[in-house]
C-alpha cells in the first residue's frame, strides 16, 4: 500500500488579477522523485512556497506528512527545501553555515555536518567562505543545508540552473543516492527536461496555473514508444520467440519492426535469442523517449483546446 507524503487538493492562488494557480490537485507518494514541469510563470515556485508555508493559502488544501497547511506542527521539521536560490550567509564558510543550520534544528552531532559536507562533495571547500564559491558549489551547499536534518521529504526548485554539464550529472547522482540510500521522497522542478527524465519516477505538468497531465515514467515511455527497437526479417516468428521466452510487453509495428517496451532489457541477450531461433536481425537498439517532445506536443494540444473553448 502506497503512502502519501504530499496531497494537493483544488489549490488556487491569485495575485491581484493574476491567477497563479487554478484548482491544482496531485499527490506525491512515498519514495517518489516527482518532476514538476512548466514554463516560467506556470506556478511551480508559487506551489512550492504554499507547501512550505512561505506563502499563505487562499483556496484548497495542502496535506504534508499527514498535517494540513496552516496547521503544521511537525511536518515542516521533517522536510528540506531549496526554493528560488540557496539561503546561505556569504561571509561565513561552508562549515559555519552548516553549523548554524545544525543549531537551528537542534542537531548536536557534529558528525552529521561532516556527513552532509561529504555527501555533496564539498569537503575540500568546507573552510571557504560562501562568497568565494562557484554557482555549482553554492547549489551543493544549498542541498547540504536541506538534507542536514535528514528530511523525509525534499523540495527543490530549479536546483540545477546555471550548472555546467558535469555539475548537472553530479547533482543527478546525488539526488538518486538521496532517494535510494536515505529513502528521501523528492519534489523537483527544472527547465532542463532531459535531466528531469533521468531522475524522476513520476511527472506533473503545469500550464498557466493548471495541472494538465500526470504520468509515471513507464507511461511516458509508452507514450513515446520507448524501449528496445528491433528490425527483423520476420516479425511473426520474432514475436513467437519473444513470447515463449517471457518477453510479453512488446508491439509489432509492421512486417519488419517491433518494439519491446522494457527500457532496461538486455539488447545483446535479445539479439542472441532471436538469431539462434532463426530470426534474421538487421538492427537492434534502445530507443529513448523524449520528455521535451511529449511536453511540447501536450502544450500544443492544450492550447488548441483552450483556443476552441
N, C-alpha and C positions, 0 to 999 in steps of 0.2 A: 504494500500500500504506500503510495507516494505521500509526502508530507509537504504542505505549502509553507514556504518561507515568507513569501510576499503575495498578497492578494489585492489587486486594484479593482474597484468596482464603481463604474459610472462616474469617474472623476472628471470634473470640468474646472477650468481656471480661466479667468478673464482679467485682462489688464486694460482698464478703460473700455474701449470698444473692440480691442483685440482679443479674439478667442484663442488663447494659447493651447488649451486642452478641451476636447469636446467628447464627453461620455466615453472616456478611455477605460477599458477593462482588460486585465490579463493576470496571469498567475505565474510566479516563479517557484518551481518545485525544488526541494532539497537536492543538491548535487548538480543542479543546472549550471551551465555557463550561458546566460541568456543575453543574446546580442540584440541591442536596441538600435534600430536603423531608422534614419530620417534625415532630411535635408536641414540646413540651417534654418532655425525658426520653427521646426516641426513640433517642438515641445519636449524634447528629450531632457534637456537640463532642467526645465520647469518641473517635470515629473520627478526627477531625482531630488530636487530641492523640497518638494512636497513630502516625499518618502522620509527624508532625513529631518524634517521639521524646520528647515531653513526658510520655508515659505508657508503661510497659513492656508489651510484647506478652505475651499468655498463650497464645492458640491461633490458628493460621492464619499466613498470610504477607502481608506488605506489600512490594511491589516498587515503588520510587520511582526513576524515571530510570535503570533498569537495576540498581539496588542494593537489597538486602533490608534491611528494618528490623532493627536490632540489629547490622548490619554496614555501615552507611552510611560511605563515605569521602569522597565528593564531592557526593552527592545533596543534602544539606541546604544546601550552599553555593549551590545552583542554584535554591532556592525562596525565596519570600517568604510570610509568613503573618501574619495578624491574627486571633488566636483569643481569644474572650471579650471582650477590650477592648484598645484600642491601648496598647502599652507605651511610655510616654514619661516623661521627667523633668519634673515640674510646674514646678520652679523655673528650668528652662532655657528659652531661646527656641526657636522653631521651627527656626531655622537651627542653633543649638547642638546640638539633638537630632539633626539630620541629619548634622552634622559628626562627632558622636560615633559615629553609626552607620557613617559612612564609614570612620572609623579602625578600627572593629571588623572591617570587611570588607576592610581593606587598600586602600581606594579613595583614590588620591592626587589625582585630578582634581576640583577644586572646582566645575568647571562641571557635573559630574554632580549635585551638590547643588542648584545653581540650576535645572537642568532638572527635577529631581523636584519642587521647590517650585512652579515654573511650571506643571507638568503638572497638579498637583492644585489649582491656583488659590489658593495661599497666599502669593503674592509680597507682598501688602500686609500680611501678618501675620508675616513672617519674623523680625522683631525682637521679636515679642510673646512673653511667657512663656506656657507651655502652660496654666498655671492660669487664665489670663485668656481662653482660647479658648472658643468655644461648643462644644456637643456635636458639631455638624456639622463644625466646623473641626478638632476632635480626631480625628474619623473620617478626615478628609482627611490629617491628619498621619500617622495610622497607615498609610494607604495609601502615602504618600510614603516612609515608612521601609521598607515592604515592597518597594517597587519600585526603591528606590535602587540595589541591586546588579544591576539588570536581570535579574530571575529568569526562568527558563524556565517555572516553574510557580508560581501564586499561589493561596494558600488563604485564604479569607475567611469567618469565622464571624459571621453576623448583622451585616454591616458597615453596614447602613442603619437599624439600630434607633435610634429616637429622632430621626431626621432629619425635617424638615418636607418637604412635597411638592416644593418647589423643590430642596431639598438631595438628595432621592431621585432626581429627574430628572437633576441634575448628576452624581451618583455613577454613575448608569446610563451616561451618556455617557462617563465616564472609563473604566469597565470595557470598553465597546465599543472605545474607542480603544486601550486596552492590548492587547486581543485582536487587533484588526485592524492597528494600526500597528507594534506591537512583537512580534506573534505569540506573546503570552503565553497559555498554557493556564491556565484558571481553574477552581477548585473553590469554589463559593459556597453558603452556606446562608442562608435568610431565612424569617421568618414571613410576609413580605409576598409572597404567591404571585403577585400580578399583576406585581410587579417582576421576580421570577424568570422569569416567562413572557417579559417584554420582552427580557431579556438572554441567556437560556440557549439552548443548541443541543441539549442532552440533559438528561434528568431522571432522578433516582433517588429513590424514595420509601421512607423507612424508617419502620417502625411497630413499637413495642415491641422495638426492637433488631434487627429483621429487615428485609432488603431485600425489599419486597413487589412492586415494579414498577420497571422501567427502560424508558424510551422516548425517542425523538427528538422534537423539536418537530413535525416533519411527522406523526409517528404520533399525537401528542397532538391536533393539529389535525384529523386524520382521525377520531379517536375522538369529537371534539367537534363534528363537522360544520362545521368551519371552512373558510371560503373565500368565494367570490362567489356570493351567492344571487340568483336571478332569478325573477320571476313573469311568465309569458308566456301568450299565448293558445293556443299550440300547441307543446308540448314536443318532439314528434316532429320537427317542422320545425326547431326551435331546435337540437336535438341533431345533426341532419344538417348544419346550417350550421357549428356549432362543430367538428364532426369534420372537415369539409372544410377548415377553416382552421387545423388543427393543435391545437385545444383537445381533448385526449383524456382528461384526468383529470377527469371530471365524472360526476355521478349524476342520474338523473331521479327526483325524489322522488314526484311524482304528475302528473296531466294538465297542471298549470299551474305547477309549481315544479321547478327544477333547481338544482344546486349545483356550481360549478367549484371543485375542491379545489386552488386555486392562490391563496393569500392575496395574492400580490404582483401579480396580474393587473390590468390597467388597466380599470376599470369602464366608463369613457366609451368606450373602444375597442370593448369587447364590446357595449355598448348600441348603438353606431352600426352595428356589423356586423350585429346581429340585425335592427334596424329596416330597414336598406337591403336586407336579404334577405327582407323581407316578414313578419317575426315581430313581432307586437304585444307590446310590453314595458310591463307595468304598473308594475313596480318592479325595481330592481337595486341591490344594496348589499353591502358587505363584512360578513361575519358572523364575529365573532371567537370562538375557542374560549376556554373558561374553565378555567384550571388549578384554581381553587378548587372548581368544580363536579366536575371529574374526580377531584380529591383526595378530596372528601367521599364521592362515590359509591364509590370504591375502598376507603376505610376502612370504609364500611358493609358492603360485600361481604366484606371480610376479617374483620371482627368477627363477621359472621353465620356464616362458615365456621368460625371459631375456636369459636363457641358450639355448633356442631354436632359438633365433633371430640370 
